[in-house]
Amino acid sequence: MCRQNRTAAIFSHPYLLLALGCLLVFLAFPSGKADGTFSAGSVLLLACCAAAGGGLFFFSSEPANSGFSCTQRVAGAALSAGILCCVSLLTLQTSYPLPTLALLWLVVLTLSGIRLYVSHRLTARNVCILLGIGAFLLRALYILYTAYNIRQHDVFDISSNEGHQAYILYFAEHNFQLPNFSPTSVWEFYHPPLHYFLSALWVKLQTLLGFGTAAAIENVQLLTLFYSCATVILGYRILRALHFDGPALALPFAILCFHPTLILLSGSINNDMLCITLSFAAILYAIRWYQNASVKNILLLGASLGLAMMAKSSGALVAPAVAVLFLIKLIKSKGKRGKLWGQFGLFLLVCAPLGLWWTVYSKLRFGVSPGSISSLTPDNPQYLGAYSTLQRFFGIDWQHLSIFENWGWSNKAFEYNLFTTIWKSSVFDEFTFFTSGSGLAFANLLFWGNILLSLAALVCMIYTAVSAAKGSSPLQSGTVSYRSAVLFFAVLYLTYLIFYIWFCFSQPYACTQSFRYIFPTVLAGAVGMGTVLRPGCRPAAEARSLTFALSLLVTLFCVGSAGTYLLLGTVQ
């Protein structure tokens, strides 16, 4: 087997590698957090594994004609591993060992990329491998300095009988029985139970191993860490399914790797992250089914979408875009429609029971109407119903200008403009991270870089839509047509955007404006960006200028994100 094939084989099972990485974090930090200092054993365990993985990557991808023998390459890898372990141990002497260690490894990844570039091996795939490792490091760092009740949504102390942590513990303490009371009568229990059931299994396993309840709930973040990184892997596979390569692959993938929403949700123990992961899986299998209408792909699509709805009702928002692909395929498949109708039946047979059983159960047993939630009341300080529609779209609170979302329990200065809330909550959620110093500088870089990048992505999406309307050549002949792909992601984007606006006005509270509800729109923007970057679309000079401009924006965004979330670990 050639070295290139060995490299491909090593990284052909990314979910397994991800699971091993999460297990490594668990073994190094079984309490689920790293407050202050931590043991040299933990550092050595992580450093040795990181060094071994890096050495394996370079050893397996080293060109055969490099001039180095097998023994020399192994010795070089071992020496590099030893140096990394020693330098890692030195981080224990710093005031903030964990962020310093993460920064060290990010620097090593950057140097690895430079080495690959110099040796002419910096392919788009290798870039994505390095970006993916960096994404895992940032998320692992975040969950280790973020407790289960810090920067969460409707998560309270384990002694509370309401909230997401209470839902998890209910299953763990009642032998996984469904609640015997109306789901809307206890805060956050109205959600479908998939995430809480899986989390309870993990909590139960930990308690059998001797962990206390608080530590077991803390370690639920390992599940959301896995979900967040799995979403990044799914994003890569979606981009590859569209046959993106080069900058068209690496730049959109970098956005997914370093997007702050996925970093924040990696430490959030509610059901948002699992729903997003399964929604991305549904998008992937919808594209694969369109390319190859096999029974396997339609069943995986049905299972992904149904499970997304079992994780959270908003998982159904992918359905309209999927329905568009179904319709396009049906129109184009003259003479083969009988087979397609049979597959649609299989899809419903799998998707409908998985996605709708909780709604039917709640209605039949407790009389809960579909779509019912545990709603706030107008006397809550978060209430925004007094603002006009014009204010909700274009009003600016000049008295409380900030890059962070206004969340004023004391002065009731809550953010009410939908656009500013989207930009702020997409990178900082509803929290204020810094008030001064280098952390604030990186936060500003992230905030303004995010605005510029999102506007650029919007322009790219509009451009691709106009090109599709005029009639364009396929993205890749014989696979998925340009028009079909553009229409699919346009419907996906508009569905989430329309839902967001409707939800913000039907439930006019500050908490309903969170960007986490519409994160899949980032994927639509990334695909739009990748589409305009695909080779052969424009003259070479224009293509180079466009690639440089978008590369600069993506770099600013990623550096701002990495700096912000590294430094956030120093203010805990």
GUFIMI-412798 format. One line per 10 residues: number of its first residue (from 1); for each residue x, y, z of C-alpha. Coordinates in steps of 0.02 Angstrom, whole numbers, plus 50000, padded with zeros to 5 digits. Layout:
N
NUM> X/Y/Z ~ ...
END
This chain:
572
1> 50000/50000/50000 ~ 50073/50170/49950 ~ 50095/50305/50080 ~ 49957/50412/50007 ~ 49837/50266/50021 ~ 49894/50235/50200 ~ 49854/50415/50244 ~ 49683/50396/50164 ~ 49653/50235/50261 ~ 49700/50316/50427
11> 49577/50459/50406 ~ 49440/50359/50319 ~ 49355/50328/50487 ~ 49341/50505/50558 ~ 49199/50465/50677 ~ 49302/50328/50758 ~ 49451/50445/50774 ~ 49335/50576/50848 ~ 49266/50452/50974 ~ 49443/50405/51024
21> 49485/50589/51045 ~ 49334/50615/51159 ~ 49384/50461/51258 ~ 49559/50531/51277 ~ 49489/50694/51347 ~ 49383/50593/51468 ~ 49533/50491/51527 ~ 49641/50646/51548 ~ 49505/50747/51636 ~ 49379/50625/51712
31> 49298/50764/51814 ~ 49249/50850/51653 ~ 49344/51010/51691 ~ 49518/51078/51720 ~ 49509/51216/51848 ~ 49673/51304/51878 ~ 49817/51181/51863 ~ 49809/51000/51813 ~ 49922/50850/51826 ~ 50079/50816/51725
41> 50005/50646/51686 ~ 49858/50726/51597 ~ 49975/50836/51494 ~ 50088/50690/51448 ~ 49941/50580/51400 ~ 49873/50714/51284 ~ 50042/50766/51216 ~ 50099/50587/51180 ~ 49938/50549/51087 ~ 49947/50712/50990
51> 50129/50681/50946 ~ 50095/50501/50896 ~ 49951/50555/50785 ~ 50054/50693/50705 ~ 50201/50577/50677 ~ 50087/50447/50599 ~ 50012/50577/50484 ~ 50181/50638/50420 ~ 50259/50465/50412 ~ 50116/50396/50310
61> 50111/50544/50191 ~ 50299/50570/50166 ~ 50342/50552/49981 ~ 50437/50394/49938 ~ 50568/50496/49844 ~ 50603/50614/49990 ~ 50776/50541/50016 ~ 50743/50485/50195 ~ 50744/50303/50243 ~ 50607/50224/50347
71> 50720/50224/50501 ~ 50762/50408/50480 ~ 50579/50456/50464 ~ 50532/50357/50619 ~ 50677/50435/50716 ~ 50627/50609/50660 ~ 50447/50579/50712 ~ 50503/50512/50882 ~ 50617/50663/50910 ~ 50476/50783/50865
81> 50360/50690/50982 ~ 50485/50702/51125 ~ 50508/50889/51098 ~ 50319/50916/51095 ~ 50298/50819/51258 ~ 50434/50920/51344 ~ 50367/51086/51285 ~ 50191/51033/51335 ~ 50251/50999/51512 ~ 50320/51176/51520
91> 50142/51242/51502 ~ 50109/51182/51680 ~ 50218/51326/51740 ~ 50108/51459/51660 ~ 49963/51548/51743 ~ 49840/51473/51619 ~ 49906/51300/51573 ~ 49756/51238/51476 ~ 49737/51384/51352 ~ 49927/51390/51335
101> 49932/51205/51293 ~ 49794/51226/51164 ~ 49884/51376/51089 ~ 50044/51273/51078 ~ 49956/51137/50981 ~ 49873/51262/50865 ~ 50045/51334/50829 ~ 50110/51158/50794 ~ 49966/51131/50673 ~ 50007/51295/50586
111> 50190/51246/50571 ~ 50136/51076/50505 ~ 50037/51165/50370 ~ 50189/51270/50324 ~ 50297/51113/50314 ~ 50170/51029/50201 ~ 50164/51184/50091 ~ 50354/51191/50075 ~ 50360/51006/50030 ~ 50219/51029/49902
121> 50101/50915/49997 ~ 49976/51045/50058 ~ 49825/50975/49968 ~ 49649/51034/50009 ~ 49621/50869/50099 ~ 49775/50893/50209 ~ 49720/51070/50247 ~ 49551/51003/50302 ~ 49634/50872/50414 ~ 49735/51007/50502
131> 49583/51120/50516 ~ 49480/50977/50587 ~ 49611/50940/50720 ~ 49614/51124/50765 ~ 49425/51125/50779 ~ 49430/50978/50900 ~ 49564/51062/51006 ~ 49465/51223/51025 ~ 49306/51130/51071 ~ 49394/51017/51195
141> 49474/51170/51275 ~ 49304/51255/51285 ~ 49214/51113/51374 ~ 49357/51095/51498 ~ 49349/51275/51557 ~ 49159/51285/51546 ~ 49054/51206/51683 ~ 48888/51124/51643 ~ 48794/51274/51717 ~ 48900/51411/51636
151> 48848/51493/51471 ~ 48701/51374/51455 ~ 48519/51394/51405 ~ 48390/51340/51534 ~ 48514/51232/51629 ~ 48512/51246/51818 ~ 48596/51162/51966 ~ 48574/50974/51978 ~ 48463/51001/52131 ~ 48333/51090/52023
161> 48185/50989/51958 ~ 48169/51088/51796 ~ 48281/51127/51649 ~ 48382/51020/51529 ~ 48489/50940/51666 ~ 48330/50889/51759 ~ 48261/50807/51601 ~ 48420/50705/51585 ~ 48418/50654/51767 ~ 48234/50608/51758
171> 48273/50470/51633 ~ 48426/50415/51732 ~ 48331/50406/51896 ~ 48169/50329/51828 ~ 48242/50184/51729 ~ 48218/50276/51564 ~ 48030/50287/51580 ~ 47941/50427/51489 ~ 47873/50568/51600 ~ 47703/50523/51675
181> 47649/50706/51675 ~ 47612/50836/51542 ~ 47777/50884/51458 ~ 47731/51068/51456 ~ 47703/51072/51644 ~ 47890/51065/51684 ~ 48012/51188/51606 ~ 48100/51114/51452 ~ 48019/50942/51466 ~ 47915/50974/51309
191> 48062/50931/51197 ~ 48071/50761/51110 ~ 48176/50644/51217 ~ 48317/50579/51105 ~ 48457/50690/51172 ~ 48401/50669/51352 ~ 48387/50481/51334 ~ 48562/50464/51261 ~ 48632/50582/51393 ~ 48547/50483/51531
201> 48628/50323/51466 ~ 48798/50408/51478 ~ 48758/50475/51652 ~ 48699/50303/51708 ~ 48859/50222/51645 ~ 48965/50348/51739 ~ 48871/50322/51901 ~ 48901/50135/51884 ~ 49086/50177/51870 ~ 49078/50275/52032
211> 49055/50453/51969 ~ 48947/50575/52066 ~ 48794/50655/51988 ~ 48877/50825/51964 ~ 49028/50751/51876 ~ 48916/50639/51769 ~ 48813/50789/51711 ~ 48974/50887/51681 ~ 49034/50748/51566 ~ 48878/50759/51459
221> 48981/50892/51372 ~ 49084/50750/51298 ~ 48930/50698/51200 ~ 48900/50874/51136 ~ 49086/50886/51096 ~ 49066/50731/50988 ~ 48909/50800/50906 ~ 48992/50967/50868 ~ 49144/50888/50787 ~ 49035/50761/50695
231> 48941/50910/50621 ~ 49107/50974/50553 ~ 49143/50803/50476 ~ 48970/50799/50398 ~ 48999/50974/50331 ~ 49158/50913/50247 ~ 49067/50767/50169 ~ 48928/50881/50107 ~ 49058/50992/50022 ~ 49143/50840/49946
241> 48975/50771/49889 ~ 48958/50933/49789 ~ 49133/50898/49719 ~ 49214/51052/49793 ~ 49403/51049/49800 ~ 49547/51168/49825 ~ 49498/51336/49899 ~ 49315/51295/49862 ~ 49331/51155/49990 ~ 49456/51223/50116
251> 49381/51397/50144 ~ 49201/51343/50178 ~ 49265/51201/50286 ~ 49370/51322/50388 ~ 49214/51423/50427 ~ 49128/51268/50497 ~ 49283/51218/50596 ~ 49302/51385/50685 ~ 49123/51447/50691 ~ 49090/51506/50870
261> 48913/51436/50874 ~ 48980/51259/50859 ~ 49112/51296/50991 ~ 48981/51362/51112 ~ 48862/51219/51077 ~ 49000/51091/51107 ~ 48987/51139/51290 ~ 48798/51158/51295 ~ 48707/51008/51370 ~ 48539/51047/51290
271> 48473/50966/51131 ~ 48524/51098/51002 ~ 48689/51018/50952 ~ 48619/50844/50920 ~ 48478/50917/50816 ~ 48602/51014/50709 ~ 48712/50861/50687 ~ 48567/50753/50628 ~ 48503/50894/50517 ~ 48674/50899/50431
281> 48664/50710/50411 ~ 48494/50729/50328 ~ 48565/50860/50210 ~ 48711/50746/50164 ~ 48601/50596/50128 ~ 48477/50702/50032 ~ 48618/50752/49914 ~ 48685/50575/49904 ~ 48511/50508/49868 ~ 48488/50635/49729
291> 48652/50577/49653 ~ 48614/50393/49679 ~ 48431/50353/49717 ~ 48467/50191/49809 ~ 48365/50110/49947 ~ 48512/50130/50066 ~ 48522/50318/50040 ~ 48334/50346/50057 ~ 48330/50245/50218 ~ 48478/50342/50290
301> 48395/50504/50239 ~ 48232/50453/50323 ~ 48321/50397/50481 ~ 48426/50557/50491 ~ 48279/50673/50469 ~ 48168/50574/50586 ~ 48301/50569/50721 ~ 48333/50756/50699 ~ 48149/50784/50737 ~ 48162/50665/50886
311> 48306/50772/50951 ~ 48211/50935/50928 ~ 48052/50979/50834 ~ 48144/51109/50730 ~ 48235/50966/50645 ~ 48084/50965/50527 ~ 48149/51126/50448 ~ 48259/51023/50333 ~ 48104/50937/50261 ~ 48052/51073/50135
321> 48223/51071/50052 ~ 48218/50880/50047 ~ 48044/50888/49970 ~ 48112/51001/49832 ~ 48245/50872/49787 ~ 48111/50737/49787 ~ 48005/50841/49667 ~ 48151/50880/49551 ~ 48201/50698/49545 ~ 48022/50645/49512
331> 48004/50769/49368 ~ 48168/50716/49288 ~ 48142/50528/49308 ~ 48018/50494/49170 ~ 47981/50309/49155 ~ 48057/50271/49326 ~ 47931/50358/49437 ~ 47858/50197/49505 ~ 48025/50155/49586 ~ 48036/50329/49659
341> 47861/50321/49733 ~ 47912/50159/49817 ~ 48064/50245/49891 ~ 47958/50390/49951 ~ 47851/50264/50040 ~ 48005/50190/50125 ~ 48059/50365/50174 ~ 47893/50401/50260 ~ 47891/50230/50340 ~ 48056/50269/50426
351> 48046/50458/50451 ~ 47867/50483/50509 ~ 47868/50363/50659 ~ 48038/50426/50718 ~ 47996/50609/50698 ~ 47814/50615/50750 ~ 47788/50485/50886 ~ 47826/50607/51028 ~ 47700/50732/50962 ~ 47567/50597/50943
361> 47606/50524/51115 ~ 47596/50694/51201 ~ 47431/50733/51114 ~ 47347/50566/51149 ~ 47404/50548/51330 ~ 47409/50727/51393 ~ 47312/50827/51264 ~ 47464/50933/51220 ~ 47438/51021/51054 ~ 47573/50997/50920
371> 47705/51133/50933 ~ 47664/51179/51112 ~ 47810/51242/51216 ~ 47841/51304/51392 ~ 47816/51487/51351 ~ 47864/51644/51446 ~ 47736/51778/51493 ~ 47731/51964/51446 ~ 47778/52016/51623 ~ 47952/51940/51595
381> 48091/52071/51574 ~ 48139/51986/51410 ~ 47972/52031/51330 ~ 47995/52128/51167 ~ 47815/52140/51110 ~ 47810/52327/51145 ~ 47931/52362/51003 ~ 47860/52394/50830 ~ 47900/52286/50679 ~ 48005/52427/50609
391> 48106/52435/50770 ~ 48131/52246/50773 ~ 48210/52255/50600 ~ 48296/52425/50594 ~ 48297/52502/50769 ~ 48463/52535/50855 ~ 48487/52553/51041 ~ 48611/52696/51039 ~ 48626/52698/51229 ~ 48692/52520/51241
401> 48803/52498/51088 ~ 48915/52347/51107 ~ 48982/52202/51006 ~ 48903/52089/51137 ~ 48717/52059/51149 ~ 48625/52171/51272 ~ 48559/52059/51408 ~ 48509/52180/51546 ~ 48410/52096/51684 ~ 48434/52250/51790
411> 48398/52390/51666 ~ 48291/52286/51545 ~ 48405/52338/51400 ~ 48379/52180/51299 ~ 48429/52167/51116 ~ 48277/52187/51004 ~ 48346/52212/50828 ~ 48343/52045/50737 ~ 48492/52082/50624 ~ 48609/52143/50761
421> 48554/51997/50871 ~ 48596/51873/50733 ~ 48770/51945/50712 ~ 48804/51956/50898 ~ 48731/51790/50953 ~ 48814/51696/50809 ~ 48986/51731/50883 ~ 48955/51765/51069 ~ 48780/51697/51099 ~ 48694/51805/51230
431> 48848/51827/51339 ~ 48978/51963/51370 ~ 49153/51891/51369 ~ 49274/52036/51394 ~ 49273/52218/51445 ~ 49452/52261/51400 ~ 49622/52192/51351 ~ 49679/52076/51212 ~ 49523/51969/51231 ~ 49415/52117/51182
441> 49529/52152/51033 ~ 49507/51974/50968 ~ 49320/51983/51003 ~ 49310/52141/50896 ~ 49409/52056/50758 ~ 49288/51910/50765 ~ 49132/52019/50769 ~ 49176/52130/50622 ~ 49256/51988/50525 ~ 49095/51889/50548
451> 48990/52032/50479 ~ 49101/52052/50326 ~ 49108/51864/50298 ~ 48920/51842/50315 ~ 48889/51984/50191 ~ 49013/51906/50071 ~ 48926/51738/50088 ~ 48758/51821/50055 ~ 48828/51900/49896 ~ 48894/51730/49843
461> 48724/51649/49872 ~ 48636/51785/49772 ~ 48764/51767/49632 ~ 48739/51579/49623 ~ 48550/51601/49624 ~ 48558/51725/49480 ~ 48676/51611/49384 ~ 48558/51465/49410 ~ 48410/51568/49351 ~ 48503/51613/49192
471> 48550/51431/49165 ~ 48724/51369/49203 ~ 48830/51216/49177 ~ 48828/51078/49308 ~ 48939/51084/49461 ~ 49003/50916/49403 ~ 48929/50830/49253 ~ 48833/50673/49289 ~ 48808/50706/49474 ~ 48703/50846/49546
481> 48650/50991/49434 ~ 48696/51169/49474 ~ 48514/51224/49477 ~ 48459/51081/49590 ~ 48597/51115/49716 ~ 48563/51302/49718 ~ 48376/51275/49736 ~ 48401/51149/49877 ~ 48511/51265/49980 ~ 48405/51418/49939
491> 48250/51331/50006 ~ 48349/51272/50158 ~ 48411/51449/50193 ~ 48241/51531/50168 ~ 48151/51401/50273 ~ 48263/51434/50422 ~ 48257/51622/50398 ~ 48067/51628/50383 ~ 48050/51514/50535 ~ 48168/51626/50633
501> 48069/51784/50594 ~ 47903/51697/50632 ~ 47969/51627/50796 ~ 48040/51795/50851 ~ 47872/51881/50824 ~ 47760/51741/50887 ~ 47869/51726/51043 ~ 47933/51905/51064 ~ 48067/51874/51195 ~ 48254/51906/51192
511> 48296/51721/51211 ~ 48202/51671/51052 ~ 48320/51772/50943 ~ 48470/51658/50967 ~ 48568/51615/50810 ~ 48585/51434/50866 ~ 48408/51403/50802 ~ 48461/51438/50622 ~ 48641/51378/50616 ~ 48615/51274/50456
521> 48606/51440/50363 ~ 48795/51446/50388 ~ 48809/51289/50283 ~ 48705/51370/50145 ~ 48822/51521/50147 ~ 48976/51409/50145 ~ 48908/51313/49995 ~ 48873/51478/49906 ~ 49052/51532/49938 ~ 49120/51366/49879
531> 49015/51376/49721 ~ 49089/51543/49665 ~ 49264/51478/49703 ~ 49249/51320/49599 ~ 49377/51309/49458 ~ 49334/51367/49282 ~ 49198/51490/49328 ~ 49292/51650/49283 ~ 49458/51711/49209 ~ 49614/51662/49304
541> 49659/51838/49364 ~ 49482/51869/49428 ~ 49479/51698/49512 ~ 49645/51734/49602 ~ 49582/51903/49664 ~ 49419/51828/49726 ~ 49509/51683/49812 ~ 49629/51804/49896 ~ 49489/51917/49959 ~ 49385/51774/50028
551> 49539/51690/50101 ~ 49580/51851/50194 ~ 49403/51863/50266 ~ 49402/51680/50319 ~ 49574/51698/50399 ~ 49519/51852/50499 ~ 49364/51758/50555 ~ 49460/51602/50607 ~ 49599/51698/50696 ~ 49469/51803/50787
561> 49373/51648/50839 ~ 49528/51553/50897 ~ 49596/51703/50993 ~ 49429/51742/51076 ~ 49397/51565/51136 ~ 49576/51535/51190 ~ 49577/51694/51294 ~ 49403/51659/51363 ~ 49484/51516/51457 ~ 49592/51641/51551
571> 49447/51740/51627 ~ 49353/51596/51709
END
